[in-house]
Structure formats: structure tokens, C-alpha cells
Amino acid sequence: MKAINLIRGIFIILMVICISGISSYAIKPAVASAIHLQKVIKENVRYPEQAVKKCCTGSVDVIFTLDEEGKIKVEKTFAENAEIEQMVKEQLSAICCKGIDAPFNQHYKVRITFKLVG
């Protein structure tokens, strides 16, 4: 009787391990799409020329969502420099991520940093 209970216990533990492994595997595509989304933002956001002329530097933390059409909807921004913050908002609102297989109406967060070198 004890052996049967032991085998049942081991079987249950193995099932839990298998199920948790499958659920963690299911999360990976969402992470991959977030990384791809971050790459698109990095390629499309440029150091604003006005900010370079004024020697403005700083970071902007942006929380945003994607709508059904792939447009970025900025929810909140936190920045050290108000000028750069506004320019980042304008650039992000112009980006269309329609080709990216990223979940829409999900919150994303990205930090964009501007530094002058030289």
C-alpha cells in the first residue's frame, strides 16, 4: 500500500513538473515579440537634432501599448528633460509596428537614453 502511494506521489510530482515546463515554454513567444518591438523602436527613434544643438541629454522611460493597427499609444513618460520627453513622444507616435506579431493592448516599457559623445 505504501509503495502504491509513493508511486502516485512521484507520478503527481512528474505531472506538475511537465505542466510547469509547458507553461513556461508558452511564455517565450511573447518575450520574443517584445524584444523585436524594442528593436524596431531602437531603429526608428533618433537623437533629436534640436536636442543635439542645445546639448540636451537624458533618459526617457516610456510605458505604452499597441493598438490593433500596430500604432504605439504612449500611456506615461518619465524624463529628466522635458524637451527630449516631448520629442520622444512625437517620434514614437509616428512608428507603426503592424508587421510585428506582438500582443496589442498589453503594456510595454522601454528606456531611451540620449548621450552626447565627444
TISEVO-988370 format. One record per residue (C-alpha): x, y, z; residue number from 1. Coordinates in pm, 1 decimal. Each point is the difference from the previous one (the first is absolute). Layout:
<sites>
east; north; up; num
X; Y; Z; NUM;
...
</sites>
This chain:
<sites>
east; north; up; num
0.0; 0.0; 0.0; 1;
284.3; 236.7; 85.9; 2;
169.0; -78.9; -329.8; 3;
-313.7; 88.6; -196.9; 4;
-33.6; 332.3; 185.1; 5;
367.4; 72.3; -65.5; 6;
-41.0; -72.6; -372.6; 7;
-310.1; 222.5; -14.3; 8;
190.4; 279.8; 173.5; 9;
290.1; -24.9; -241.9; 10;
-241.1; -8.4; -294.8; 11;
-176.6; 316.8; 122.5; 12;
331.0; 178.9; 49.3; 13;
111.9; -94.6; -352.0; 14;
-329.2; 126.9; -145.0; 15;
38.7; 333.4; 180.5; 16;
354.1; 34.3; -132.9; 17;
-113.8; -77.4; -355.7; 18;
-289.8; 245.6; 16.2; 19;
216.7; 279.5; 139.0; 20;
256.1; -65.4; -275.4; 21;
-268.1; 27.4; -267.5; 22;
-140.7; 324.5; 143.7; 23;
344.2; 162.6; 17.2; 24;
58.8; -101.5; -362.2; 25;
-323.1; 175.5; -98.3; 26;
126.6; 331.1; 143.1; 27;
306.5; 16.3; -226.7; 28;
-174.1; 132.0; -316.0; 29;
-130.5; 305.6; 190.4; 30;
352.4; 76.0; 121.2; 31;
134.8; -42.2; -352.7; 32;
-257.7; 241.6; -141.6; 33;
82.7; 256.0; 271.2; 34;
368.0; -22.5; -91.6; 35;
-86.8; 44.1; -367.9; 36;
-219.7; 299.7; 88.2; 37;
285.5; 154.2; 197.9; 38;
229.3; -45.0; -302.4; 39;
-248.3; 182.3; -226.8; 40;
-17.8; 288.8; 246.7; 41;
378.0; 17.4; 24.2; 42;
28.9; 15.7; -379.6; 43;
-263.0; 274.4; -36.3; 44;
65.6; 236.2; 292.1; 45;
279.3; 242.2; -79.5; 46;
180.2; 257.5; 209.0; 47;
-201.2; 315.2; -68.7; 48;
206.4; 254.4; -191.7; 49;
-132.7; 284.4; 215.1; 50;
115.2; -184.6; 312.5; 51;
348.6; -50.6; -146.7; 52;
28.8; 372.4; -79.6; 53;
-104.1; 88.9; 356.5; 54;
222.5; -274.5; 149.3; 55;
-301.0; -164.6; 167.0; 56;
60.9; -343.7; 145.2; 57;
-202.3; -235.2; 213.5; 58;
-220.1; -306.6; 17.9; 59;
-367.9; -46.1; -69.4; 60;
-193.7; -292.4; 146.2; 61;
-306.5; -70.7; -210.3; 62;
-296.4; -222.0; 81.0; 63;
-210.5; -71.2; -307.3; 64;
-243.2; -237.0; -166.9; 65;
-55.2; -106.5; -358.8; 66;
-343.6; 36.3; -151.9; 67;
-154.7; -245.6; -247.8; 68;
157.4; 188.6; -293.1; 69;
353.0; -15.2; 144.2; 70;
15.0; 365.1; 106.8; 71;
181.8; 85.0; 321.7; 72;
-217.4; 170.5; 260.5; 73;
214.8; 166.7; 266.3; 74;
-158.3; -45.5; 343.3; 75;
260.5; 162.0; 227.9; 76;
344.9; 150.4; -26.8; 77;
259.4; 81.1; 262.4; 78;
293.0; 216.3; -105.2; 79;
285.2; 210.1; 130.0; 80;
-43.3; 251.3; -283.2; 81;
-345.7; 119.9; -109.6; 82;
118.2; 93.7; -350.3; 83;
138.1; -345.3; -74.1; 84;
-310.4; -155.4; 153.9; 85;
-227.2; 184.5; -243.1; 86;
218.8; -86.2; -300.0; 87;
-1.7; -370.0; 95.7; 88;
-381.2; 5.3; 27.8; 89;
-23.7; 148.0; -350.2; 90;
240.4; -254.9; -149.4; 91;
-171.3; -296.7; 166.6; 92;
-345.3; 108.2; -116.0; 93;
127.9; -9.8; -360.3; 94;
120.9; -362.4; 22.5; 95;
-223.6; -273.5; -139.3; 96;
69.2; -354.9; 118.4; 97;
-260.7; -173.2; -213.8; 98;
235.8; -272.5; -123.5; 99;
102.3; -100.8; 352.0; 100;
-184.1; -290.2; 156.1; 101;
-27.5; 169.7; 340.0; 102;
-307.2; -11.5; 220.9; 103;
-199.7; 321.5; -14.6; 104;
-151.4; 176.3; 303.8; 105;
288.6; -134.2; 208.5; 106;
221.2; 244.0; 189.9; 107;
362.8; 25.3; -103.8; 108;
278.2; 202.7; 159.7; 109;
314.3; 126.0; -165.2; 110;
278.0; 238.5; 105.9; 111;
149.3; 223.5; -266.8; 112;
325.9; 173.4; 91.8; 113;
162.7; 288.5; -185.0; 114;
368.6; 77.0; 62.1; 115;
234.5; 228.3; -186.8; 116;
338.2; -153.3; -76.3; 117;
312.4; 199.5; -68.5; 118;
</sites>
